[in-house]
């Protein structure tokens, strides 16, 4: 964090991003205007509805990528400083937008557990507004940059007053701000003997401990846990989506970030079945559909690549286990 903390002017900040001075940043922010440098489109959500994506145009994307790179380096530097061990590991809490992390590594942690609790944060990206982003870089102990620089960071990163889904700088900033939430949640999870991870707005808790043989006592204990979670989540500036809160035991199908985790990490049967059906349809009619629209070869290839990725990950874990025997 020393590099950012040592900055005093906008020119210093521009130099850290790889520019001679702040002229290019000023041109993007004030002459062109960041609101004019986005293209908006929607993509279907897995559970229905649409997700709005605001993708920056190349001029702004270049600037945001440089910002993301600097922030990521600062994040790693912070972890090195805080870690007591010389060979440090990135804490396995957040698995979204992190190097060497994915929905697979997130799901693996909760594999083969007695109970899994899924919680979804409502309107996750919308909760990171301009003031919150600016305030974080002003006040967070790892940053505390001058007001001018905090303002410029927020201006580069935000679109219409919020962090946009689709900008390369949004993932690292959401993770930095969400660290506060993660640290608070970990304490509560340990208290109730749960393992906790987060993938963006998907929070997962799992345990192999029996909640209680007494159903009433188990219900009361779980309610206390949920109340403490909700209090901390609200205090951290987020909200729970109650419609997506789900507790499952190992006699039910347990899912984490869309993957089945009852025994090993796996793709849902419906996904495999639908992929086979698409392949057969393509072979028979030379066309197929995905979500009611005509599919492309790239989409079908992507589905097979995803299935193969899961299979290879499980084979790798099996290889590691066999090597230890």
C-alpha positions as CSV (number, residue, x, y, z in Angstrom):
1,X,0.0,0.0,0.0
2,X,3.0,2.3,0.4
3,X,2.9,3.4,-3.3
4,X,-0.7,4.7,-3.0
5,X,-0.2,6.1,0.4
6,X,2.8,8.2,-0.8
7,X,0.8,9.8,-3.5
8,X,0.1,13.5,-3.1
9,X,-1.2,14.8,-6.4
10,X,-3.2,13.7,-9.4
11,X,0.1,13.7,-11.5
12,X,1.6,11.3,-8.9
13,X,-1.4,9.0,-9.4
14,X,-1.2,9.2,-13.2
15,X,2.5,8.3,-13.0
16,X,1.6,5.2,-10.9
17,X,-0.8,4.2,-13.6
18,X,1.9,4.5,-16.2
19,X,1.2,8.0,-17.7
20,X,3.6,10.9,-17.9
21,X,1.0,13.2,-16.2
22,X,-2.7,13.5,-15.6
23,X,-3.6,15.0,-19.0
24,X,-5.0,11.7,-20.4
25,X,-7.0,11.1,-17.2
26,X,-8.4,14.6,-17.3
27,X,-9.3,14.1,-21.0
28,X,-11.2,10.9,-20.3
29,X,-12.9,12.2,-17.1
30,X,-13.8,15.8,-18.1
31,X,-13.4,16.3,-21.9
32,X,-15.0,13.1,-23.1
33,X,-16.9,12.2,-19.9
34,X,-17.0,8.6,-18.6
35,X,-20.8,8.4,-19.0
36,X,-20.2,8.6,-22.8
37,X,-17.8,5.8,-22.8
38,X,-20.0,2.8,-22.1
39,X,-22.1,0.4,-24.2
40,X,-25.0,-1.3,-22.4
41,X,-26.5,-4.7,-23.1
42,X,-28.2,-7.5,-21.2
43,X,-27.4,-11.2,-20.7
44,X,-29.8,-13.8,-19.3
45,X,-29.5,-14.9,-15.7
46,X,-29.4,-18.6,-14.9
47,X,-32.6,-18.4,-12.8
48,X,-34.5,-16.1,-15.2
49,X,-34.5,-12.4,-15.7
50,X,-31.7,-10.3,-17.2
51,X,-28.4,-8.9,-16.0
52,X,-27.5,-5.5,-17.3
53,X,-23.9,-5.1,-18.3
54,X,-22.2,-1.7,-18.8
55,X,-19.0,-2.4,-20.8
56,X,-16.5,0.5,-21.1
57,X,-15.2,1.5,-24.5
58,X,-11.5,0.9,-25.2
59,X,-10.2,4.4,-24.0
60,X,-11.8,4.0,-20.6
61,X,-11.2,0.3,-20.4
62,X,-7.4,0.9,-20.8
63,X,-7.5,3.3,-17.8
64,X,-9.6,0.9,-15.7
65,X,-7.3,-2.0,-16.4
66,X,-4.3,0.0,-15.2
67,X,-6.2,1.0,-12.1
68,X,-7.2,-2.6,-11.4
69,X,-3.6,-3.7,-11.8
70,X,-2.4,-1.2,-9.3
71,X,-5.1,-2.0,-6.8
72,X,-4.5,-5.8,-7.2
73,X,-0.7,-5.2,-6.5
74,X,-1.6,-3.1,-3.4
75,X,-4.0,-5.9,-2.2
76,X,-1.2,-8.5,-2.4
77,X,1.2,-6.2,-0.7
78,X,-1.2,-5.7,2.1
79,X,-1.6,-9.4,2.6
80,X,2.1,-9.9,2.7
81,X,2.5,-7.3,5.4
82,X,-0.3,-8.7,7.5
83,X,0.7,-12.3,7.2
84,X,3.0,-13.6,9.9
85,X,4.3,-16.4,7.7
86,X,6.9,-15.6,5.0
87,X,5.2,-17.9,2.5
88,X,1.7,-16.4,2.6
89,X,-1.5,-17.6,1.1
90,X,-4.4,-15.4,-0.1
91,X,-7.3,-16.1,2.4
92,X,-9.7,-18.5,0.9
93,X,-12.8,-16.4,1.6
94,X,-13.5,-14.6,-1.6
95,X,-13.4,-16.7,-4.7
96,X,-14.8,-14.3,-7.3
97,X,-12.5,-12.1,-9.4
98,X,-9.4,-13.5,-7.7
99,X,-6.4,-15.0,-9.4
100,X,-6.5,-18.9,-9.3
101,X,-10.0,-18.8,-7.8
102,X,-13.3,-19.7,-9.4
103,X,-16.7,-21.2,-8.7
104,X,-15.0,-24.5,-8.6
105,X,-12.6,-23.6,-5.8
106,X,-15.5,-22.0,-4.0
107,X,-17.6,-25.1,-4.2
108,X,-14.8,-27.5,-3.3
109,X,-14.5,-26.1,0.2
110,X,-18.1,-27.1,0.9
111,X,-17.9,-30.6,-0.6
112,X,-19.3,-33.5,1.4
113,X,-20.8,-31.5,4.3
114,X,-23.8,-32.3,6.5
115,X,-25.4,-28.9,6.2
116,X,-25.0,-26.1,3.7
117,X,-26.5,-22.6,4.1
118,X,-26.8,-20.4,0.9
119,X,-27.3,-16.7,1.3
120,X,-27.6,-14.1,-1.5
121,X,-26.8,-10.4,-1.2
122,X,-29.5,-8.3,-2.8
123,X,-28.4,-5.8,-5.5
124,X,-24.8,-6.4,-4.7
125,X,-23.2,-4.2,-7.4
126,X,-25.7,-1.4,-7.0
127,X,-24.7,-1.1,-3.3
128,X,-21.3,0.2,-4.3
129,X,-22.1,3.9,-5.1
130,X,-19.8,6.7,-5.9
131,X,-19.7,8.0,-2.3
132,X,-19.0,4.5,-0.9
133,X,-16.1,3.9,-3.3
134,X,-14.6,7.3,-2.7
135,X,-15.0,7.0,1.1
136,X,-13.3,3.6,1.2
137,X,-10.1,4.9,-0.4
138,X,-10.2,7.9,1.9
139,X,-10.7,6.1,5.1
140,X,-9.5,2.5,4.8
141,X,-6.4,1.9,6.8
142,X,-4.6,0.3,3.9
143,X,-5.2,3.3,1.6
144,X,-6.1,6.7,3.1
145,X,-5.3,8.5,-0.1
146,X,-5.7,12.3,-0.5
147,X,-9.3,13.5,-1.3
148,X,-8.4,14.4,-4.9
149,X,-7.0,11.0,-5.7
150,X,-10.0,9.2,-3.9
151,X,-12.3,11.3,-6.1
152,X,-10.4,10.4,-9.3
153,X,-10.5,6.7,-8.5
154,X,-14.2,6.8,-8.0
155,X,-14.7,8.8,-11.2
156,X,-12.7,6.3,-13.2
157,X,-14.5,3.3,-11.7
158,X,-18.1,4.5,-11.5
159,X,-20.8,4.8,-14.1
160,X,-23.9,6.9,-13.3
161,X,-22.9,6.9,-9.7
162,X,-22.3,3.2,-9.2
163,X,-19.8,0.5,-10.0
164,X,-20.8,-1.1,-13.3
165,X,-20.9,-4.8,-14.0
166,X,-18.6,-5.1,-17.0
167,X,-15.8,-2.7,-16.0
168,X,-12.4,-4.3,-15.4
169,X,-11.9,-2.2,-12.3
170,X,-15.2,-3.2,-10.6
171,X,-14.2,-6.7,-9.4
172,X,-11.1,-5.7,-7.4
173,X,-12.9,-2.7,-5.8
174,X,-15.9,-4.8,-4.8
175,X,-13.6,-7.3,-3.2
176,X,-11.6,-4.7,-1.4
177,X,-14.7,-3.1,0.1
178,X,-16.3,-6.5,0.9
179,X,-13.2,-7.5,2.9
180,X,-14.7,-5.7,5.9
181,X,-17.9,-7.8,5.6
182,X,-15.8,-11.0,5.2
183,X,-13.8,-10.5,8.3
184,X,-16.9,-9.8,10.4
185,X,-18.7,-12.8,9.0
186,X,-15.8,-15.2,9.6
187,X,-15.9,-14.4,13.3
188,X,-19.6,-15.3,13.5
189,X,-19.2,-18.4,11.3
190,X,-16.4,-19.7,13.6
191,X,-18.6,-19.1,16.7
192,X,-21.3,-21.4,15.2
193,X,-18.8,-23.9,13.7
194,X,-19.5,-23.0,10.1
195,X,-17.0,-22.7,7.2
196,X,-17.6,-19.5,5.2
197,X,-16.8,-18.5,1.6
198,X,-18.2,-15.8,-0.8
199,X,-18.4,-15.6,-4.5
200,X,-19.5,-12.0,-5.3
201,X,-23.0,-11.9,-3.9
202,X,-23.2,-15.6,-3.1
203,X,-22.4,-16.4,0.5
204,X,-22.0,-20.1,1.5
205,X,-21.8,-21.6,5.0
206,X,-21.2,-25.3,5.7
207,X,-20.6,-27.6,8.6
208,X,-20.2,-31.3,9.5
209,X,-21.5,-30.6,13.0
210,X,-25.0,-31.6,14.0
211,X,-27.0,-28.5,14.7
212,X,-28.9,-30.4,17.4
213,X,-30.8,-33.6,17.9
214,X,-33.7,-31.5,19.2
215,X,-35.5,-29.9,16.3
216,X,-36.7,-26.9,18.3
217,X,-33.2,-26.3,19.7
218,X,-31.7,-26.6,16.2
219,X,-34.2,-24.1,14.8
220,X,-33.5,-21.6,17.6
221,X,-29.7,-22.0,17.1
222,X,-30.0,-21.4,13.3
223,X,-32.3,-18.4,13.8
224,X,-29.7,-16.9,16.2
225,X,-27.0,-17.5,13.6
226,X,-29.1,-15.9,10.8
227,X,-30.0,-12.9,13.0
228,X,-26.3,-12.2,13.8
229,X,-25.5,-12.6,10.1
230,X,-28.2,-10.2,9.0
231,X,-27.1,-7.6,11.6
232,X,-23.5,-7.7,10.4
233,X,-24.5,-7.7,6.7
234,X,-26.7,-4.7,7.2
235,X,-24.0,-2.9,9.3
236,X,-21.6,-3.5,6.4
237,X,-23.9,-1.8,3.9
238,X,-25.5,-4.8,2.3
239,X,-28.9,-6.6,2.3
240,X,-29.9,-10.3,2.3
241,X,-32.2,-11.5,-0.5
242,X,-34.6,-13.6,1.7
243,X,-36.0,-15.5,-1.4
244,X,-32.6,-17.1,-2.0
245,X,-31.8,-18.2,1.5
246,X,-31.6,-22.0,1.6
247,X,-30.5,-24.6,4.2
248,X,-29.9,-28.1,2.8
249,X,-28.7,-31.3,4.4
250,X,-26.7,-34.1,2.8
251,X,-29.9,-36.1,2.1
252,X,-30.9,-33.3,-0.3
253,X,-29.1,-32.0,-3.4
254,X,-26.6,-29.5,-2.1
255,X,-25.5,-26.7,-4.4
256,X,-22.8,-24.0,-4.2
257,X,-22.4,-21.4,-7.0
258,X,-24.4,-23.6,-9.3
259,X,-22.4,-26.8,-8.7
260,X,-23.4,-30.0,-6.9
261,X,-21.2,-30.7,-3.8
262,X,-22.8,-33.7,-2.1
263,X,-19.8,-35.9,-2.7
264,X,-17.5,-34.4,-5.2
265,X,-17.9,-31.1,-7.2
266,X,-20.1,-31.8,-10.1
267,X,-22.3,-30.3,-12.8
268,X,-26.0,-30.5,-12.3
269,X,-27.8,-33.4,-14.1
270,X,-30.1,-30.9,-15.9
271,X,-27.0,-29.1,-17.3
272,X,-25.6,-32.3,-18.7
273,X,-29.0,-33.5,-20.0
274,X,-29.6,-30.1,-21.7
275,X,-26.1,-30.1,-23.3
276,X,-26.6,-33.6,-24.7
277,X,-30.0,-32.5,-26.1
278,X,-28.5,-29.5,-27.7
279,X,-25.8,-31.7,-29.3
280,X,-28.4,-34.1,-30.6
281,X,-30.5,-31.3,-32.0
282,X,-27.5,-29.8,-33.7
283,X,-26.6,-33.2,-35.3
284,X,-30.2,-33.7,-36.4
285,X,-31.4,-30.3,-37.4
286,X,-28.1,-28.4,-37.7
287,X,-29.3,-25.9,-35.2
288,X,-30.3,-25.8,-31.5
289,X,-31.6,-23.3,-28.9
290,X,-30.4,-21.9,-25.6
291,X,-32.9,-20.1,-23.4
292,X,-35.3,-19.9,-26.3
293,X,-32.8,-18.3,-28.7
294,X,-30.8,-19.9,-31.4
295,X,-27.5,-21.2,-30.0
296,X,-24.0,-20.8,-31.4
297,X,-21.1,-23.3,-31.7
298,X,-19.2,-21.1,-29.3
299,X,-21.9,-21.5,-26.7
300,X,-22.0,-25.2,-27.1
301,X,-18.2,-25.5,-27.1
302,X,-18.2,-23.4,-23.9
303,X,-20.6,-25.8,-22.2
304,X,-18.4,-28.8,-23.1
305,X,-15.3,-27.0,-21.9
306,X,-17.0,-26.2,-18.6
307,X,-18.0,-29.9,-18.1
308,X,-14.4,-30.9,-19.0
309,X,-13.0,-28.4,-16.6
310,X,-15.0,-29.8,-13.7
311,X,-13.9,-33.4,-14.6
312,X,-10.2,-32.4,-14.8
313,X,-10.4,-30.6,-11.5
314,X,-11.8,-33.7,-9.8
315,X,-9.1,-35.9,-11.5
316,X,-6.4,-33.5,-10.2
317,X,-7.7,-33.7,-6.6
318,X,-7.8,-37.5,-6.9
319,X,-4.2,-37.5,-8.1
320,X,-3.1,-35.4,-5.2
321,X,-4.9,-37.8,-2.7
322,X,-3.2,-40.8,-4.3
323,X,0.2,-39.2,-4.1
324,X,-0.2,-38.8,-0.4
325,X,-1.1,-42.4,0.2
